């Protein structure tokens, strides 16, 4: 799977999960210990996300890293 496919899927899934929990972008930024603007660039698919942050997000939302990366549509770990 290419970067051009993964980034939009990852961004859409993070945004969807955030909205399901009724979280603000600033709350997600605090979780990732980054600025709100940087988090926005993650959610808009403009930057690569470090693997440790992907694991943190997967654990936080209770989904697999494969789900976040678009490798499966199954959320369960």
CORFENFEN-V326678 format. One line per field, one symbol per residue. ss: DSSP state (h for helix, s for strand, l for the rest). phi: phi as a letter, one per 30 degrees, with the letter a starting at -180 (. if undefined). psi: psi as a letter, one per 20 degrees, with the letter a starting at -180 (. if undefined). A space follows every 10 residues. Layout:
ss->???
phi->???
psi->???
//
This chain:
ss->llhhhhhhhh hhhhhhhhhh llllhhhhhh hhlllhhhhh hhhlllllll hhhhhhhhhh hlllhhhhll lllllll
phi->.dedcdedde ddddddddde chccdddddd edhbddddde ddddicbdce eddddedddd cibddddedi dacdddd
psi->prhhggghgg ghhggggghh jlqqhhhhgg gilrqggghh hghjkiqqpq hhhggggggg ikrqhhghjj iqiphq.
//
